[in-house]
């Protein structure tokens, strides 16, 4: 094991832009600290990807990857930390922590009252939408605003480009939550387009497994799928847009954008990878719903609900890990190996061929 000398260590430290490093640490701390506070305030909320705080883990993961990938682009010159912009950014980055602490001192009640004032349809669809759905929706939107504003102040426009995926992700989660808060149970009909495809796909697989299925309309909520086995008691649940694949495709789009961004992969192969991955994500979501119905029939509604709200999300996480690993291996081991073989097999005559017509032209002149 080679241990660097004291002089080498000092030289390495001298090459690091400490102000830039401090900015990066400040951004991570500004969101890690409030999430730790929120975990102690409501640890159960981190168990859910839908209407919960589990997406924050994906946000931090995307932020970490973008910080590594965009390090050289962001670190273009030596900077001074204590400027008006960085001080203002530091104040903004304190707001997530202030928000998290405020939830223990009456802020949540104020947010609920604000939700009633802005028209969250609690009377029509239930108090849950104003006491839980609305606070989560507003929280993600606020965190997205804090993040984008601070990144712009700290790094400028190049920072917005470098952290575009994580910024769009946390903002997009807030927008999706807001849509379902103000237009719940399928009343926002645009996103219901995937429901029939998903429902019939689930029914087809359950039929192949020997179950009996029946699809019924459920007003604007979506489609009601009843499943039974051998004349036993059926298990039924409504498949709405939030379960039909829209949410999974939304998360997938950000992960694949980050994975493919800045690579030397050709445009055609990128399109193929995106399309194949989207189809696979949609099919994996169908398998997730199939599993929910199988559990519901054999074990009851309570285990099915637990799987739906927590364990089922691991289907998507496992799929993304497997798919991105396959793409990585294809590009580095298979396609990269073919290119290396082609270069080695290229003869000297092939490399000199572009100059051949010019040489023949010179011979003609003699």
Protein Blocks (a to p, Z undefined) as FASTA:
>chain_A
ZZddfklmmmmmmmpcfklmmmmmmmmmmmmmmmmmmmmmmmmlmmpfghpaklmmmmmm
mmmmmmmmmmmmmmmbccdfbdfklmmmmmmmmmmmmmmmmmmnopmmmmmmmmmmnopa
fklnojklmmmmmmmmmmmmmmmmmmmmmmmmmnommlmmmmmmmmmmmmmmmmmmmmmm
mmgghlammlmmmmmmmmmmmmmmmmmnopacddddehjnbpcddddeehiacddddddf
klnommmmmmmmmmmmmmmgopabdfklmmmmmmmmmmmmmmmmmmmmmmmmmmmmmnoj
klmmmmmmmmmmmmmmmmmmmmmmmmmmmmmmmmmmmmmmmmmmpcfklmmmmmmmmmmm
mmmmZZ
